[in-house]
């Protein structure tokens, strides 16, 4: 999602996943290392999060999608082969996760992807990539299902912008005040 022109070349980078990881670990204070992580969706947002998440060392990273084939395609992608598990949303029953990230487009339309409430437990973080919409159907479902921590994507937005600014200018802006200013209450 960023371009830079250097020595007559165009260099492209995507900082969404890096921003998401930084928001979760730095701002929310939940290290990914050793955690069971569920990523809902297999589109571009999920694709951008996979490598930064894997770099953080989770115990397990599961990608669940409405269409199993798309999730399986991510599972078979080098260098992720053997490092992530793919399944259909309907196949998630029976396992709970420390962190559930909604990378589907459902919340953009006020909808909830169909998945079991059992994915949440009392210490789960429910992270909605959509921001500025308050308590989305995903976050409301997570709360009702026992997730104790809720977050939306405003922190990811600010952190990916700060990372891009650092890439372009070599200076990392302070993100806390901007996140605070942009945050919409989730309750």
Helices and strands as residue ranges (DSSP letters): E 2-6, E 9-13, H 16-22, I 23-27, E 36-40, H 44-55, E 60-65, H 68-75, E 85-88, G 89-91, E 99-102, G 106-109, G 117-119, E 125-128, H 137-144, E 149-152, H 154-169, H 176-182
